[in-house]
Amino acid sequence: MVFEDCVCFRLGKTLRRVTKAYRQQISKYKLTHGQFFMMVAILEEDGLLPSEIAKKTSQDRSTTTGLLDRLEKDGWIERKADRADRRSLRIFLTQHALDHKKSIMTLFKKTNQKFLHCFSQEEWAQMQDFLTRLDRYNDAE
């Protein structure tokens, strides 16, 4: 086996390229890569619990809390008591976030499409299957 055949190396190299493409686009919003994808998740579904956001974004709770803290500090989200359970806080978009929703979602979709164009529909379905298998393999250990 040669170094370039290492799954971890290849995935990491590709991830850095994809991350760089997003980073160049999201810098105008003063969001980090992690904050940007958390915002996209919230923009898709406002009013979730932090635990639901953690699950949706495949982040642990402490990472999610840190990202939410920063998004709140920067005026993107606000925490509000859950109407059904006042002990729980739900995450809602601020007006600032709503004002940028269309441009952020357009940026997300255009950048994602740029990479998806590398694949046919069949290839993308296979890629998703491959990534799912790698993800499940890690859970099995």
C-alpha positions as CSV (number, residue, x, y, z in Angstrom):
1,M,0.0,0.0,0.0
2,V,1.2,3.5,-0.8
3,F,0.5,6.7,1.2
4,E,-1.9,8.0,-1.4
5,D,-4.1,4.9,-0.9
6,C,-4.8,5.8,2.7
7,V,-8.5,6.4,3.1
8,C,-7.9,8.9,5.9
9,F,-5.4,10.9,3.9
10,R,-7.7,11.0,0.8
11,L,-10.8,12.0,2.7
12,G,-8.8,14.6,4.6
13,K,-7.3,16.1,1.5
14,T,-10.7,16.3,-0.2
15,L,-12.3,17.8,2.9
16,R,-9.6,20.5,3.0
17,R,-10.4,21.4,-0.7
18,V,-14.1,21.5,-0.2
19,T,-13.7,23.5,3.1
20,K,-11.5,26.0,1.3
21,A,-14.2,26.6,-1.4
22,Y,-16.8,27.3,1.3
23,R,-14.4,29.4,3.4
24,Q,-13.7,31.8,0.6
25,Q,-17.4,32.3,0.2
26,I,-18.5,32.5,3.8
27,S,-15.9,35.0,5.0
28,K,-18.1,37.9,4.2
29,Y,-20.6,36.7,6.8
30,K,-17.8,36.4,9.4
31,L,-18.8,32.7,10.0
32,T,-16.4,29.8,10.5
33,H,-16.9,26.6,8.5
34,G,-18.6,25.0,11.5
35,Q,-20.8,28.0,12.2
36,F,-21.9,28.2,8.5
37,F,-23.1,24.6,8.4
38,M,-24.8,25.0,11.7
39,M,-26.6,28.1,10.3
40,V,-27.7,26.2,7.2
41,A,-29.1,23.4,9.5
42,I,-31.0,26.1,11.5
43,L,-32.1,28.0,8.4
44,E,-33.6,24.7,7.1
45,E,-35.5,24.1,10.4
46,D,-36.0,27.0,12.8
47,G,-37.0,26.3,16.4
48,L,-35.1,23.1,17.1
49,L,-33.7,22.0,20.5
50,P,-29.9,22.1,20.7
51,S,-29.9,18.3,21.0
52,E,-31.8,18.1,17.7
53,I,-29.4,20.4,16.0
54,A,-26.5,18.3,17.4
55,K,-28.0,15.2,15.9
56,K,-28.8,16.9,12.6
57,T,-25.3,18.2,12.2
58,S,-23.6,15.0,13.6
59,Q,-21.8,17.1,16.3
60,D,-21.4,16.3,19.9
61,R,-23.3,18.4,22.4
62,S,-20.4,20.4,23.7
63,T,-19.3,21.4,20.1
64,T,-22.9,22.3,19.3
65,T,-23.2,24.4,22.4
66,G,-20.0,26.3,21.6
67,L,-21.1,27.0,18.0
68,L,-24.5,28.1,19.2
69,D,-22.9,30.4,21.9
70,R,-20.9,32.1,19.2
71,L,-23.8,32.4,16.8
72,E,-25.9,33.9,19.6
73,K,-23.1,36.3,20.5
74,D,-22.8,37.4,16.9
75,G,-26.5,38.0,16.5
76,W,-27.5,35.1,14.3
77,I,-29.7,33.1,16.7
78,E,-31.5,33.5,20.0
79,R,-32.5,30.9,22.6
80,K,-36.1,31.0,23.7
81,A,-37.9,28.9,26.3
82,D,-39.8,26.0,24.9
83,R,-43.6,26.6,25.2
84,A,-44.3,23.0,26.2
85,D,-41.3,22.7,28.6
86,R,-39.9,25.9,30.0
87,R,-36.8,24.0,31.2
88,S,-35.8,23.6,27.5
89,L,-34.5,26.2,25.2
90,R,-35.2,26.2,21.5
91,I,-33.0,27.9,18.9
92,F,-34.6,30.6,16.7
93,L,-33.2,32.8,13.9
94,T,-32.8,36.5,14.6
95,Q,-33.9,39.1,12.1
96,H,-30.2,39.5,11.1
97,A,-30.2,35.8,10.1
98,L,-33.5,36.1,8.3
99,D,-32.2,39.0,6.4
100,H,-29.3,36.9,5.1
101,K,-31.2,33.6,4.7
102,K,-31.6,33.8,0.9
103,S,-28.0,34.7,0.2
104,I,-26.6,32.0,2.6
105,M,-28.8,29.3,1.2
106,T,-27.9,30.3,-2.3
107,L,-24.2,30.2,-1.5
108,F,-24.7,26.8,0.1
109,K,-26.6,25.4,-2.8
110,K,-24.3,26.8,-5.5
111,T,-21.1,25.7,-3.8
112,N,-22.5,22.2,-3.1
113,Q,-23.7,22.0,-6.8
114,K,-20.2,22.8,-7.9
115,F,-19.0,19.6,-6.3
116,L,-22.0,17.5,-7.2
117,H,-21.4,18.3,-10.9
118,C,-18.3,16.0,-10.6
119,F,-20.7,13.1,-10.3
120,S,-23.5,11.5,-12.3
121,Q,-26.7,10.8,-10.3
122,E,-25.7,7.2,-10.1
123,E,-22.1,8.0,-8.9
124,W,-23.4,10.4,-6.3
125,A,-25.8,7.7,-5.0
126,Q,-22.8,5.3,-4.8
127,M,-20.7,8.0,-3.1
128,Q,-23.4,8.5,-0.4
129,D,-23.5,4.7,0.1
130,F,-19.7,4.6,0.4
131,L,-19.6,7.4,3.0
132,T,-22.5,5.8,4.9
133,R,-20.6,2.5,5.0
134,L,-17.5,4.3,6.3
135,D,-19.6,6.1,8.9
136,R,-21.3,2.9,10.1
137,Y,-18.0,1.0,10.2
138,N,-16.7,3.6,12.6
139,D,-19.8,3.2,14.8
140,A,-19.4,-0.6,14.9
141,E,-16.0,-0.4,16.7
